[in-house]
Structure formats: structure tokens, C-alpha cells
Amino acid sequence: MSPVPFSGEPGADRAQPSWSNGSWLPSRRHDRSGRRFTAGPATGAAALVTLAVLAVAVLTSGNSPGAGAGSLPWPPEGQTSVVVEGLGAHGDLGTRGERTPVPIASVTKVMTAWVILRDRPLRAGEDGPLVTVDRTAANESVSGVESSVPVREGTRLSERRLLELLLIPSGNNIARLLARWNAGSQEAFVMKMNRAARDLGMRHTTYTGASGIEPTTTSTSADQLRLARRVMRDEVFRTVVAMPGTTVPGVPGTIRNTNTLLGTAGVIGLKTGSSTPAGGALMWAATASDSGGRDRLILGVVLHQRSGTDPRQGLRAALARSHALIEGIRRWLSTTSPGTR
């Protein structure tokens, strides 16, 4: 399977997702000859009846419909939102489960990365400015009470390397270091995070820290899916979250990606999260071919799996249930016509 082309890359004009023109919005419908449907007076009553029936069906299910979505192996708890880019309304597989904001743990770091890349963009292959590790980040790296990355005070690391240490091993100390570097304090950076969320239409999201360790950072799967769709347009972000591991200068060995689904079922990213209040969480990205052999990008968010239990149990549940759902979507997509939009 060939990689999914993105806007601005070779082959992007052939890919169904056109990231710059809002292709996730439902497209206009046409008949088989290519003409746009226009309802005349004679069809008005029938159209009203049809709309009423569809409305009842949607309200009964409580979810945005995508054809065949009901038969997918949705997680039995928490909340899940999925979209297949490039299929218009047909690719909006909707949301299942809870609709209220819940703790999202380290999935928070996706917004942290987005604000950093928005304020200080990187080009492909660029390392970006150097950031000096401060005493706080160094001390936090040996705290033993949270996910952290071993760094030494005074070490200078590039923005690109810090993004890797933020997203791959999920370093909380790195999240707060980046926040201080960007905004002077974590508190000021959190204000930027919440403004960015509002700009993206994430109306049910509240950030209270850069790392996600705070249970007061809450969101919904639908809101986080909005963020996934935006941040996956960034080539540097896409490259980082697809990496199986990274290294810390001066520290032997490779730090593995916490997203163990990478390289299976077409998964190309994104970010794990786990805590006792949040349970297990996973924002994921995968590729699959439709029935015409055209590659599609699938994005999903699974939250609040096995909450209240050991974080490791929650994360295992989020990973396993996401894997099953991705495989189900890939099977469904293989029967979907490439002309469906």
C-alpha cells in the first residue's frame, strides 16, 4: 500500500483528503451523470417524509451515521469518535458512548505539540531552535511518580528532539519544559492551549496543564477528533508520531513509543494516555484502501477505557479495543466504492 499523500506533497492532488479545503465537510450530492440534485415542488412532500424518517433513525441511535458504522466493533464503554477522510458524510462514522467531558491523561500532549508547532513551525528535516533543559525539568525526570524522560540540566536539545520526547515516550517533564520555553510559565501556556481549543471549535474541552497529569484536564472524543484532523496536516507532527522510538543525547539505549499499535493494522500514529481517573485513552491514525485501491486516512479517538482501575489495565484495553475497531473499519472500507463521497 502506498502512503497517503497530504496537501503540499507529491500526489496530493490525487488523494481524496484535501487538507486545505475542508474536505471533511459533507460534500454536495450529485446524480450518476454528475448533475447536482435539485428537489422540485413535486418531490417536496416525499423529501419531508424521508427527512423525518432519517431524523428518527439518527435520534434513536444517538450517533452521527456512517453507512455500516453500526456493525463495527465499537468499544463497550467510554466514548469513541471516528472519521474516514475523503468520503464526505459517508466517512463520518460518528461517536459512540458517553458525550460528557472526561479526563484524557497524556492525550493532552497532542495539543501541547500543536501549540508549539503553530507558534514555532518546523519544516521537514529541520531541527529548529535549541532549548536549554532547566533545573525543574531535570529534577522532574527522576521523580518516579509520573511519566518522565531523563534529561540533564544545561543540556541543549532541539525543538524537534523535544517534540519526539514529548510524544513518543510521553515525557511530562518535557511537556512542562516546552510550555515554559514557549510562554514563560505553564500557566500562560495553558491559556494558549485553551484559546487554540476554542479556535478549533472544541467547545467541551478544558486544559489545566501541558502534560495531562491533572485529572481536571477534560475533553470528549469528538473534540479530540477535531484536533487530530488539524494536527495531522503538519508533516513534522505526522513524522514524529509515526516513529517507533527515539533517543536522548547522552543516555544509552532507545526509548520506545508507548503506542504499541504502530506498524499493525495500518496504524501510523498518534498518542496514548492513561491514568486512574482517565483509564486508558488513545488517539490513533491509520491508513487503509477502499474497494478501488485508493488509500484513505482513518482517524479515531477512544477515551475512558477501564477508568478507575490501574492505568496499565486501562491502556491495554484502549489499545486492544482500538485495534479491533481499526480492523473492522478496514474491512468495511475495503467494500466502499472509491466514488463514494
MOGI-V244315 format. One record per residue. N is the residue number from 1. RES is the residue in three letters. PHI is phi in whole degrees, -180 to 180 (NA if undefined). Layout:
[[N & RES & PHI] [N & RES & PHI]]
This chain:
[[1 & MET & NA] [2 & SER & -81] [3 & PRO & -62] [4 & VAL & -74] [5 & PRO & -72] [6 & PHE & -116] [7 & SER & -56] [8 & GLY & 91] [9 & GLU & -112] [10 & PRO & -57] [11 & GLY & 88] [12 & ALA & -64] [13 & ASP & -70] [14 & ARG & -96] [15 & ALA & -84] [16 & GLN & -67] [17 & PRO & -71] [18 & SER & -106] [19 & TRP & -65] [20 & SER & -89] [21 & ASN & -117] [22 & GLY & 69] [23 & SER & -69] [24 & TRP & -74] [25 & LEU & -75] [26 & PRO & -55] [27 & SER & -87] [28 & ARG & -66] [29 & ARG & -94] [30 & HIS & -130] [31 & ASP & -84] [32 & ARG & -67] [33 & SER & -85] [34 & GLY & 96] [35 & ARG & -81] [36 & ARG & -76] [37 & PHE & -66] [38 & THR & -134] [39 & ALA & -83] [40 & GLY & -95] [41 & PRO & -58] [42 & ALA & -69] [43 & THR & -100] [44 & GLY & -60] [45 & ALA & -64] [46 & ALA & -63] [47 & ALA & -65] [48 & LEU & -63] [49 & VAL & -63] [50 & THR & -62] [51 & LEU & -63] [52 & ALA & -64] [53 & VAL & -63] [54 & LEU & -64] [55 & ALA & -63] [56 & VAL & -62] [57 & ALA & -64] [58 & VAL & -66] [59 & LEU & -64] [60 & THR & -66] [61 & SER & -78] [62 & GLY & 73] [63 & ASN & -143] [64 & SER & -75] [65 & PRO & -87] [66 & GLY & -125] [67 & ALA & -56] [68 & GLY & 83] [69 & ALA & -66] [70 & GLY & -65] [71 & SER & -90] [72 & LEU & -75] [73 & PRO & -80] [74 & TRP & -65] [75 & PRO & -56] [76 & PRO & -79] [77 & GLU & -145] [78 & GLY & 66] [79 & GLN & -144] [80 & THR & -142] [81 & SER & -131] [82 & VAL & -143] [83 & VAL & -142] [84 & VAL & -106] [85 & GLU & -68] [86 & GLY & 89] [87 & LEU & -110] [88 & GLY & 61] [89 & ALA & -63] [90 & HIS & -64] [91 & GLY & -88] [92 & ASP & -80] [93 & LEU & -84] [94 & GLY & 83] [95 & THR & -124] [96 & ARG & -121] [97 & GLY & 92] [98 & GLU & -58] [99 & ARG & -122] [100 & THR & -91] [101 & PRO & -62] [102 & VAL & -133] [103 & PRO & -60] [104 & ILE & -119] [105 & ALA & 51] [106 & SER & -76] [107 & VAL & -59] [108 & THR & -50] [109 & LYS & -66] [110 & VAL & -65] [111 & MET & -69] [112 & THR & -57] [113 & ALA & -64] [114 & TRP & -63] [115 & VAL & -65] [116 & ILE & -61] [117 & LEU & -70] [118 & ARG & -67] [119 & ASP & -79] [120 & ARG & -133] [121 & PRO & -61] [122 & LEU & -118] [123 & ARG & -90] [124 & ALA & -56] [125 & GLY & 84] [126 & GLU & -93] [127 & ASP & -87] [128 & GLY & 83] [129 & PRO & -67] [130 & LEU & -88] [131 & VAL & -121] [132 & THR & -87] [133 & VAL & -69] [134 & ASP & -90] [135 & ARG & -64] [136 & THR & -61] [137 & ALA & -63] [138 & ALA & -66] [139 & ASN & -65] [140 & GLU & -68] [141 & SER & -71] [142 & VAL & -118] [143 & SER & -69] [144 & GLY & 77] [145 & VAL & -112] [146 & GLU & -155] [147 & SER & -68] [148 & SER & -146] [149 & VAL & -121] [150 & PRO & -71] [151 & VAL & -134] [152 & ARG & -108] [153 & GLU & -58] [154 & GLY & 92] [155 & THR & -66] [156 & ARG & -107] [157 & LEU & -121] [158 & SER & -73] [159 & GLU & -56] [160 & ARG & -62] [161 & ARG & -65] [162 & LEU & -66] [163 & LEU & -64] [164 & GLU & -63] [165 & LEU & -71] [166 & LEU & -75] [167 & LEU & -97] [168 & ILE & -87] [169 & PRO & -91] [170 & SER & 68] [171 & GLY & -75] [172 & ASN & -65] [173 & ASN & -65] [174 & ILE & -72] [175 & ALA & -59] [176 & ARG & -73] [177 & LEU & -63] [178 & LEU & -62] [179 & ALA & -63] [180 & ARG & -67] [181 & TRP & -64] [182 & ASN & -78] [183 & ALA & -124] [184 & GLY & 93] [185 & SER & -156] [186 & GLN & -64] [187 & GLU & -62] [188 & ALA & -68] [189 & PHE & -67] [190 & VAL & -60] [191 & MET & -61] [192 & LYS & -64] [193 & MET & -60] [194 & ASN & -70] [195 & ARG & -66] [196 & ALA & -63] [197 & ALA & -63] [198 & ARG & -63] [199 & ASP & -62] [200 & LEU & -88] [201 & GLY & 80] [202 & MET & -85] [203 & ARG & -78] [204 & HIS & -117] [205 & THR & -123] [206 & THR & -134] [207 & TYR & -100] [208 & THR & -124] [209 & GLY & -165] [210 & ALA & -87] [211 & SER & -101] [212 & GLY & 99] [213 & ILE & -68] [214 & GLU & -77] [215 & PRO & -69] [216 & THR & -80] [217 & THR & -80] [218 & THR & -131] [219 & SER & -163] [220 & THR & -120] [221 & SER & -63] [222 & ALA & -66] [223 & ASP & -65] [224 & GLN & -66] [225 & LEU & -67] [226 & ARG & -58] [227 & LEU & -66] [228 & ALA & -58] [229 & ARG & -64] [230 & ARG & -77] [231 & VAL & -72] [232 & MET & -73] [233 & ARG & -78] [234 & ASP & -85] [235 & GLU & -63] [236 & VAL & -65] [237 & PHE & -60] [238 & ARG & -58] [239 & THR & -66] [240 & VAL & -66] [241 & VAL & -71] [242 & ALA & -90] [243 & MET & -77] [244 & PRO & -74] [245 & GLY & -172] [246 & THR & -152] [247 & THR & -131] [248 & VAL & -110] [249 & PRO & -54] [250 & GLY & 87] [251 & VAL & -116] [252 & PRO & -69] [253 & GLY & 92] [254 & THR & -109] [255 & ILE & -94] [256 & ARG & -83] [257 & ASN & -70] [258 & THR & -71] [259 & ASN & -87] [260 & THR & -75] [261 & LEU & -81] [262 & LEU & -53] [263 & GLY & 84] [264 & THR & -117] [265 & ALA & 52] [266 & GLY & 74] [267 & VAL & -72] [268 & ILE & -122] [269 & GLY & 156] [270 & LEU & -140] [271 & LYS & -146] [272 & THR & -92] [273 & GLY & -159] [274 & SER & -161] [275 & SER & -165] [276 & THR & -63] [277 & PRO & -67] [278 & ALA & -85] [279 & GLY & 67] [280 & GLY & -99] [281 & ALA & -141] [282 & LEU & -151] [283 & MET & -98] [284 & TRP & -133] [285 & ALA & -135] [286 & ALA & -146] [287 & THR & -121] [288 & ALA & -159] [289 & SER & -98] [290 & ASP & -82] [291 & SER & -66] [292 & GLY & -94] [293 & GLY & 85] [294 & ARG & -87] [295 & ASP & -72] [296 & ARG & -125] [297 & LEU & -97] [298 & ILE & -113] [299 & LEU & -123] [300 & GLY & -150] [301 & VAL & -136] [302 & VAL & -120] [303 & LEU & -126] [304 & HIS & 63] [305 & GLN & -94] [306 & ARG & 55] [307 & SER & -64] [308 & GLY & 87] [309 & THR & -105] [310 & ASP & -61] [311 & PRO & -55] [312 & ARG & -67] [313 & GLN & -66] [314 & GLY & -62] [315 & LEU & -67] [316 & ARG & -60] [317 & ALA & -66] [318 & ALA & -62] [319 & LEU & -68] [320 & ALA & -66] [321 & ARG & -71] [322 & SER & -65] [323 & HIS & -60] [324 & ALA & -63] [325 & LEU & -67] [326 & ILE & -60] [327 & GLU & -62] [328 & GLY & -64] [329 & ILE & -67] [330 & ARG & -63] [331 & ARG & -67] [332 & TRP & -62] [333 & LEU & -66] [334 & SER & -64] [335 & THR & -104] [336 & THR & -91] [337 & SER & -66] [338 & PRO & -65] [339 & GLY & -84] [340 & THR & -73] [341 & ARG & -138]]
